[in-house]
C-alpha cells in the first residue's frame, strides 16, 4: 500500500487539468517504467504538448490484457476545497485530491504492481495504456487506440479502470456534443423590422430539443434496469447571446450534449435537429439573407454495449468474484476500444459520486480492492 500511496501522491501533484499539458506526468511514468527496464511508447496530440503512453510487461504474444486509464482531470476553479487539490491528503481512511477517484488511483495501482508483474514471469502480457484528454471528449484515446491495434499482438480483454466501486460495468451511453452558432442582424430593440434576433432563433431550437427530451423520457428501455435514467438524454449546458437589453442580438451560441443508449444511433437525432434548424434558418433568411445557423459536431464518443460471451466481462467477473455486470451513466473510452474490435469492460476503484466535486476522494479500502484485482490478474497471466 505504501508504494501505491507514494505513486498516487506523485500523480496528484501534477496539475493535469485538461486545458494543461500532461507531459510532465507522462515523463514521470516513463522514467518510472524505464528504471524497471520497461520501454514505453508515446502517441502525441497534433500540437505535441500532450501524450498518450503505452507499455508492455511480459512477452509480445497474443492473449494479453490492456489496463487503461486517463491522466487528465477536471478543473477545480470555483470549488471550495478543505485542502490543496493537487496535494494528496489522507483523512479518516480516505485519500483526498483532484483525480484520486477519477482516475489516478487506478493508474497508481497499476504502476505500483509493475514490479510484481515483472517478478511473475508472465506467460501472457499486461499492457498499460494511459491517455490524455478523456475529460474533454476522449481525444487522446482516439489517437491511441489505432496505434494499439497496429502495434500490439491480439488482446484478450481491455479493462478501463474508471471508478465503478470495483463492480464490472458492460454498458454506457454514447456521448456527443454539438455547438450551435446563430447569426442574426443587429438593430435597436424598438425597430424589430430592421433586425433578426439570434436569441429568438436559439429559443426555437432549444424548444425543439426540449420536446425531443420529453420524447426520450416517454420511451425508456425497460430491458436496461441498472442504467438510470434508462433512456436517451440531452442537455443545453451553456447559452450565450446578446450584448444589451435594447439591442436585437446578432449572435447566439449554445452547447448541447446528447447521450444515447448504446444500441441507438445518435446520428438520426442530430439529423432531425439539423433539419429543423434549416427551417428556422430559412425563416430568418426571409427577413435578412445575412442570417445563418451553423451546427458543429464537437465530440463523438461511442457507447459501450454488452458483449454476449465477451472475454473481458468473463475475466473481470471472475477476478471480482461477481456474477453479474452493471451499467454506468457516465461516458468512458471503452466504446472506442470496443469499436476497434477489443472485448472491453469497465472496472475500477472508487465511486463516480465522488468525482468532479470539491474534496474529491477515494476510500483506501477501494484502493486495496483494486490492488487485489490486479494481483489476481497477474496470477492468471502466469498460466
Secondary structure as GFF3:
##gff-version 3
##sequence-region A 1 383
A	DSSP	alpha_helix	2	13	.	.	.	ID=ss1
A	DSSP	alpha_helix	23	35	.	.	.	ID=ss2
A	DSSP	beta_strand	40	44	.	.	.	ID=ss3
A	DSSP	beta_strand	51	57	.	.	.	ID=ss4
A	DSSP	beta_strand	64	70	.	.	.	ID=ss5
A	DSSP	beta_strand	89	91	.	.	.	ID=ss6
A	DSSP	beta_strand	94	96	.	.	.	ID=ss7
A	DSSP	pi_helix	100	104	.	.	.	ID=ss8
A	DSSP	alpha_helix	105	112	.	.	.	ID=ss9
A	DSSP	alpha_helix	114	119	.	.	.	ID=ss10
A	DSSP	beta_strand	126	131	.	.	.	ID=ss11
A	DSSP	alpha_helix	139	151	.	.	.	ID=ss12
A	DSSP	beta_strand	155	160	.	.	.	ID=ss13
A	DSSP	beta_strand	169	171	.	.	.	ID=ss14
A	DSSP	beta_strand	175	183	.	.	.	ID=ss15
A	DSSP	beta_strand	187	188	.	.	.	ID=ss16
A	DSSP	alpha_helix	198	217	.	.	.	ID=ss17
A	DSSP	beta_strand	233	241	.	.	.	ID=ss18
A	DSSP	beta_strand	247	248	.	.	.	ID=ss19
A	DSSP	beta_strand	251	259	.	.	.	ID=ss20
A	DSSP	alpha_helix	266	287	.	.	.	ID=ss21
A	DSSP	beta_strand	292	301	.	.	.	ID=ss22
A	DSSP	alpha_helix	311	320	.	.	.	ID=ss23
A	DSSP	beta_strand	326	327	.	.	.	ID=ss24
A	DSSP	alpha_helix	334	339	.	.	.	ID=ss25
A	DSSP	beta_strand	344	346	.	.	.	ID=ss26
A	DSSP	three_ten_helix	352	354	.	.	.	ID=ss27
A	DSSP	beta_strand	361	363	.	.	.	ID=ss28
A	DSSP	alpha_helix	364	381	.	.	.	ID=ss29
###
